[in-house]
Amino acid sequence: MYNYHIGEYIKRKREEKEIKQDELCYGICDRSTLSRIERGKQEPSYYILKALLQRLGISEDRCQILMGPQEFEISELQREIVADNVREDFSSALKKIRRLEELSQSAVNPILWQFVLRVRALAGYEKNGERYAYTHPVQRKILIRALELTCPGITMENLDSFLLGEDEAKIINQIAITYSEEGDCRQAIEIYRQLIRYVQSHFAGCEIGQVILPLTAYNYSRLLGRERRYEEAIEIAELGRQCCVKYNKCQVLGGLLLNIACCLHELGEDEKSRELLIDSYHISKAMEQTRSCEVMRKYAKENLKIELN
């Protein structure tokens, strides 16, 4: 991207979105640093560039070519840690997190340390060779600390006052999950309500929105369904489904269809529920989401009297 004057590109995108310099760089770098970057007087580090592009709604993949050897190793570790956490292979994740921390010792990098805190909150910690999970309040404390590294002063009530990137939105999603799993559904729903509204207003049509909207819609609609707010759950899940179809994002498509199917069953629309459940199952099977498929098979047999194979 340096061949295309990265600073000019950032400035053009920022002005197109009517974002002030102070808003874009808050918690990432000084305004004077951003000004020098935009004028081509300073080359941004990979981490600063990644964070700036995220806040402009642009995927970090655009800046992969700017990596040095160590940055490339760090990026690969980040991808592997996220994958380990998704698979709940926490021992592997913790081993890689320790390596990531070693690589991060040489420089104070709030963006990288934010990532470390985010994945540690889920991976847990080791003691005497055993892995232990953090309690939900401790997870939340870690996640809030991570969020404040780039958004000082942020709370779950003033999200609209900040310019968020993909990583920050994912942290907020994780915070909502801690409330949900702790049984505080009201607080979790309020956070999801604000987050999905934020994504719709700030990331509409952006690369970041194509990732965050389906993820948020899945978790939000799932929680609304658990609270028996079925019509609202269907509406939110449908937003996510439409985004998946429009932008060819299928990672959470099966889950979104499952949420809609479950709500339709509760509303007495079993024929539509069966159709969507079958579609959901085959999508999840194609994505090799084994655990999700097992959940769907059990639900289909117990509630709709059908066998999914």
Buried (B, 14 or more C-beta within 10 A) or exposed (E): BEEEEBBEBBBEBBEEBEBEBEBBBBBBBEBEBBBBBBEEEBEBBBBBBBBBBBBBBBBBEBBBEBBEEEBEBBBEBBEBBBEBBEEEBBBBBBBBBEBBEEBBEEEEBBBBBBBBBBBBBBBBBBEEEEEEEBEBEBBBBBBBBBBBBBBEEBEBEEBEEBBBBBBBBBBBBBBBBBBBEBEBBEBBBBBBBBBBEBBBEBBEEBBBBBBBBBBBBBBBBBBBBBEEBBEBBBBBBBBBBBBBEEBEBBBBBBBBBBBBBBBBBBEEBBEEBBBBBBBBBBBBBEBEBEEBBEBBBEBBEEBBEBEBE
